[in-house]
């Protein structure tokens, strides 16, 4: 037994330092070790084209300033090469480290940026010592996303920028910004000032909380910040449901509703409604260069009670020869899809839009209802391009550990291991439709996330597993190895002051308090 234990200790002494050198997350497509070490010292020289030499120099200087034990001179030069003739796929890169030189190479600006991020991560984790290696890397999926809901609770510009920084380090490239919903409207629209003077008042817990929103100047600043990190920001303007903040501000375009669902929908027939939507879209399009606009399109039945009794709506259904109120909902979504397309954008909607008969040429679908696998199949069979974002396991508002009390559950919860294994359990469903699967997205709904501490706790480290599943090709993906490497990335979260859940020591990071901790949301 003592001999066996001695062997294990020796192996750990060899494997763990080596793992620290090759602890890149997300895991590269191909990585091969070499002999020797490149030392990144205080006066390291960085040169090359592609525009990131100065950026990398600053990142390394910032890193080295935190590593008090780095005093040796640099081994040699770091060279960045952006060369379209290299013929690499978009976002792909190579990173070659020898004891004398580091070479980062890509055919695209985004690939060179990811090479830079990978190298900085190696420097941080190796404390300035980078083991010789050759990395050839490219993403599994082109869509590697994170959605943040700021309608229910507002977190602010600096928190969003911090998340964009972390996303960039994980090679994630889509930030889906849920800025409108029931509790609050969170973006300034010049033409409709009451959206912020009235619609931005309140949050999920306090309907009288002071107005909180982003000015258009804030939006431009954040969009530019994201673009520098090769992250596309997609705004969501929810309709025809989840429109309470809008309709309480401008009740003339409200679709009615009862009790807690009052003003939940836009009025589906008035021309004033569509004029309003068109005008808001024009301002959003001017702020967000993304080719996509997300319009929601889900859960309309929650608050469309008045549609069944309103004489104007009922007459409209007859005039348009629609079968019922569901067909009216579909008419609304198709009309908005045409409007978005006429403005040169592509509409994104939740998977309900598949039933509306929107043209696949005009829309993308986010499959979110994990219990309706047939809806995913229907979308694919009808030619839609799909982003996989099912509640199980890709909703961050679900509980992530068995003892946690606040958060959602639905036949279980969402531990980091399930995220790491995704989407392999579903691959049989989209066999033959792989080209239509654009990628993955992690969604943080903030009903039970009222402050930055709980936001961090529910997001991390699960977002790292999302990045792994979205980036790492299936042949290189190993969830056991991912969990072995995860502690090295947790150290980076420590340095950023992120309060994450530690799956290796759950008691070290107790669940933060929630304003309604005695009222957990445990249904679907």
N, C-alpha and C positions, 0 to 999 in steps of 0.2 A: 504494500500500500504506500509506504514511504517512497519507494522507487517511482511508482506511478505518479505520485504527487509532485516529485522532483521533476519528472519529465514535463508535466503540465506547466509548472512554474517556468521552466526553461523555454517552453514554447510560447508562453504568454510574454516572456521577456523579449522574444524575437518578433512575434507577430504584432503585438500592440504598437511598438514604435514604427514598424513598417506600415501598419494600418493608418497611423497618424499621417504618414507621408502620402498615402493614397486614399485619403478620406474624403475625396470630393463628393459633394452632393449638389445636384443629382449625379448619379454614377455615369461616367462617360461610356460611350458606345464601345470603345476599344482603349485599353491602357496597358502599356508594357513598361516594366521597370528596366533601369540601366544601372551602370556602375558610377559611383561617385555622388557628390552633392554640390549644388550651386548655392553659394552664400549670397544672400541679399543684404548688403551692408548699407551704411549711412549714405554713401556717395555713389549709389548704384546709377549707372548710365542707361537711359532708355532712349531709343531712337526708332525711326521708321516712318511709314506713311499711314494713312487711314484715319488720322486725327486723334488717336488715343494715346500717343506717347506722353504728352503732358498730363493727361488724365491718369494714366498708370503711374507716372512719377509721383503725383500727389497722393494717390491711394497708397503707394508703398511707403512714402514718407510718413503718412498718418499712421500706418500700421507699425512701422519701425519705432515711432515715438512711444508706442504703447509697450514695445518689447524691450525692456530695460537691459536684457542680457545680450542684445545684438550690438556689438562694437567692432567686430572684425570687418575688414574691407570686403567689398564685393568681389565675387569670383571673376566677373567679366561683364559682358554687355547683354541687354535685353532688347530684342529687335521685333518690331511689329511690321507685318507685311500684309497689305490688302491688295490682292491681285485677282482681277476678274478672270484672267486667263488660266488660273489654277483649276477652274471648273468645279469648285465645290458647290454642293447644294446650299440654298439659302439657309443661313443660321449655323452652318457647319464650320468647324475650325480644326486646326491642328495646333498642338502645343508640344514643342520639343525642348527638353531640359537636358543639357550636358553640364559637366563641371565648369566649362568655359563660357557657355552662352545659352540664353533662352530665346527661342524663336516662336512667336505667335503669328499664325498665318490663316487667312480666310479670303474667300472671294467676295464676301459681303461685309458691309459695315457692321451689321448685327452680329455676324459670326466673329468678327474681330473683337467686338465688345464682350461677347461671351467668353472668348479666350482670355481676355483681360480679367474678367471676373473669376474665372477658374484659377488663374495663376495667383491672384491676390488671396483667394481662399487657401491655396496651398502654402503661401508664405505665412499667413496668419497661423495656420494649424501646425506648421513646422517651425514656428518661431524664427523665421528668417532662413531656415535651412530647407531647401527643396531637393528632394531625392531625384536623381536623373531618371527621366521617363520620356515616353512618347505617347501622346494622347491624340486619337483621331475620333472626333465627336460630332454628332448631329442629332437633332431631336426626333423622338418617335412621332410626336404630334405637333402640328403647327399652332394649335390653340391650347395654351397653358394658362388657365385663367383663375382669377379670384374675384368674387363679388362681395362688396361691402354695402350693407343696408344702413344708410344714414337718415332715412325718414323716421324710423322709430326711435333712434337715438343718434345724436350728432356728436362726432368725435373731433372734427376740426382739421385744418390744413396741415399742421405739423405732424399729426398722427398719420394722416394719409401719406405724406411724404416719407415718413419712416417705413411704412408698409411697402411703398414703391421701391425703396432702397433694398429691402429684404427680398422682395419679388425679383428684382434685377439680379441679386446675388444667386438666386435659385434658378435663373434662366427662365422665369415666367414672363409672359409677354402680353397678357390681357387683363386689364382692370375694369370690371363691370361695376358701374357706380349706380346704385339704386337710390335715386335722389327724390323720388316722389312716391307717395302711398297715402295711407289713411292718416297717420298722426301728424305728418308735416311735409311741407314743400320746401326743398333745401337749395334752390338755385334761383338767382335773380333773373327775372324776365322783365325787361324794360317796359314792354307794352302793357303788361298786366301787373302793376305794382302791388295789388292786394294779395298776390301769391306769396309775397314775403311779409307784408305788414300784418296779414291775417293768417295766411296758409302756413307760414313758418312758425307760428306760435304753438307751443305744446310739444310733447313727446309721448311715448307709449305709457309712461307712468304718471305724467303730470300734464294734463291738457292746458294748463295755464303757464307752463314754462316759457321764459322769454324767447322771442323769435330767434331762431338759429338757422343760418343759411350761408351759402357761398355767393359772394358777389361775382359778377362776370369777370372782374379783374383777378379774383382768386382762382376762378376756373381756368383762365388763360395761363396763369402761373403754374398751376398743377399739371395741366395738359402738356405744357412745355417741359416741365420737370420729368414727367413720365416719358416723353418722346426722347429726351436725352438718354434714357435708360432702355430704349427700344420697347416700351410698353405702350400699347394702344388703350386708350380709355374709351369705353362705350357707355353713354348715358342711358338710363332707363326712364321713360316717360310713360307711366302706367295708365292703361285704358283697355276696354271701357270701364272695368272695375278698378278697385283700389284707388279711386279718384277722390276720396273724401276731402282731402286738404284743398284740392282745386274747387270742388263744388260748394264747400262752405264759404269759400272766398267769392265765388261767382255763382250764386244759386240759380241764376237764370239758365245755366246749362246743366243743372243737376238732373239726374234721372230718378230722383225721389229716394225710395228706400224707407225702411221702418226701424224705429228704435236705434240700437247700436249701429245699424247699417244705413242710417239716414245719410244721404248724399254719397253713397258708396260708388255709384256709377255716373258716368256722363249721360246726359239725355241722348238717346241713340238716334233720334230722328231730326232734331232741329239743325238747320243749316248753320245757326250761330255756333253750335258745338264744333262742327268741322272747320269753320272759319277760325275759331279759337285754337284748335289743335294745329292747324296749318301755320298760324302765326307763331305759336310757341316752337314748333319744329324749326321754323326759319331761324330763330335766335339760337336754338340748340346747335343746329348745323353750322352756324357761324362760329360757335365756340369749340366744337368738337370735330376735328378733321377725320375722325374714323369713318370708314365707309358704311358703318352700321349704326342703326338706332334701334334700341330695344323698346318694345311697346307693351310688354307684359302679356295681356290677353288671357289671364287665368282667373279662375274662381269668381266669375261674374255672377253666378247664381247665389252667392252669399247675400247680395244686396240689390237684386233687381225685382223685388216684390211689386213695386209700383208699375213695372212694365205690363203686368197682367191686368191692371185696372185703369191705367191712364187712357182716356178716350183718344188723345192724339196719337199715342203709340199704337193702340189697337187699330186705329184707322190706317196708320202707316203700314202695319203688317198686312192688312187687307189689300191696300193699294199696290204694294210691291209683290203681292201674291206669295208671301212668305208663309210657311206652314205654322210657325209658332215663334215664341220668344227666343228659343235657341237659334233658330234661323236668322232672327233679327241680330243677335249677337254676332253671328258669322258674317252677315251683311256688313256690319260695322267694321269688323276686322279686315275684311277684303277691301273696303273703301279706304281704310287707313293705309293698308299695304300699297295700294295704288298711289296714294298721296305721297308716301315716303319714296316710292320708286320714281315718281315724277320730279322729285327734288334731288335725284341722283344718288340716293342711298338705298341700302338693303335693310329690310325690316328683320328683326329678331323677335321671336315670341316664345313663350313657354309652350309645352307640347299640346295644349288645347287648340292651338292655331291649325294643327293638322286637320282637325274636323271642320274647319272653316272653309277649306278648299282654296286657300291662298296658293298662288303659283309658286312652285319650288324655285323658280328663277328670281323671285322677288323676296325670298325669305329664308332664314335659317331657323332651325328648331332647337330649343334646349329641352332635352328629355329630363324631366325632374321627378315624375311620379314612379318611384321604384316599384310600386305594387302593380303597375300597368305596363308590363313588358310588351304587351301587344301594341301599345301606343308607339313604342320605339320601332317595332317591326312595321307598323302602318306608315310611320314617317319615312322609313328607309324604302319600303316598297313603292311609295309614291314619289320617290326621287328627291326627298329633302336632304340637305346637308345637316348633320346633327352634331351638337355638342353634348357630351355625356355629363350630366350633373344630377344624378339621382339622389334623393334624400338619404337613402342608405347606399353607400357610405359617405356621400360628399356634401352633406349639410353640416356646417360647423355649429349650429345651434343644438345639435343632438348631444346628449351625454357622451363622454368619451371614456368613462371608467365606471365600474359597477357600483361604487359607493357614492358617486356624485348625485346630488339631489335636484339641482336646478338645470333644466334643459329637457329636450324632447326625447321620447323613446317611441319606437314603433316595432314591436316584435324584436326588440334589442336596441343597441345603440351603435355608435361609430368610433370604435377604437382605432388607433393609428395602424394597427396591423391589417385591418380590413381595407383601409385606404391604400396601403402599400400593395396589396394583392390585386387591386382593381386596375384595369377592367377584365382581367383574365377570366373570372367566373361568368362573364357575359359574352365572351367572344363567340361562342357558338350561335348567339342570337343574330350577330351581324356578319356572320360568315358569308362572303360574297358581296358584301356592301362596305368593305373596309375603306374604300376610297371616299365614302360619304361621311365617315366619322372624322370630324375635324379635330377633336381633342377632348380635354377634360376641364372641368371648372369646379372650384370649391366655393360654396355659398354661405356667407355669414349673415343670417337674419338676426336682428338685434332686439327682439321683444324682451329677452331676458339678459341683455347685454347693455348695461346702463353706463358703464365707465370704461376707461382705457385698460384697467387691470383685468377686468373680466373679458374684454375684447381679446387681449393678448392670450389669456388662459384658454379661451375656446379656440383660438386660431392655431396656436403653437403647442407642440411641434407638428400638428397634423398637416399644416400647409407644406411642410418639408416633404412629407410623404406624397402629397399631391404632385409636387414638382418632380419627384422621383418617378411616379407612375406616368406623368405626362411627357417627360423628357427621355428617360432611359429606354432604349430598345429592349424588346422582350428577351433577346438572347443574353443581354448583360444584366438583366434585372434579377436580384436575389434579395428577398425580403429579410432573410436572416443576416446577410452581410450589411444591409441597410441599417438594421437595428444596432449592429456592432459599431457602425460609423457614426450613428446619430449623436452620441455624447460629444464628439468633436464640434459638431455644429451647435449644440446647446451652449457650448462655451462662448460662441459668437453672440448668441442671444443674451447671455449673461452680460457681455460687454455693452450691449445696447440697452440694458435695463428692462428687458422683456420678461414679464412674469408668466412663464410657460408652465404647463403641466409636465411633470417629469415622470414618464412611464416606468423608469427604472427605480424610482423612489417616490411613490405617490404621496407619502406622508410629508415629504419635504416641501411640497407645493400644495397646501390645502386649498380647497375650492373657495374662491372669493365670495363674500356675501353678495346677495342680490336684493334689490329693494322689495321684491315679492318672493323671497326665498321659501315662504310657506305655501306658495301657489305655483308649483312647477307645471310647466307645459309639457304634458306627457302623451298627448294624442297626436294624430296626424294633421 
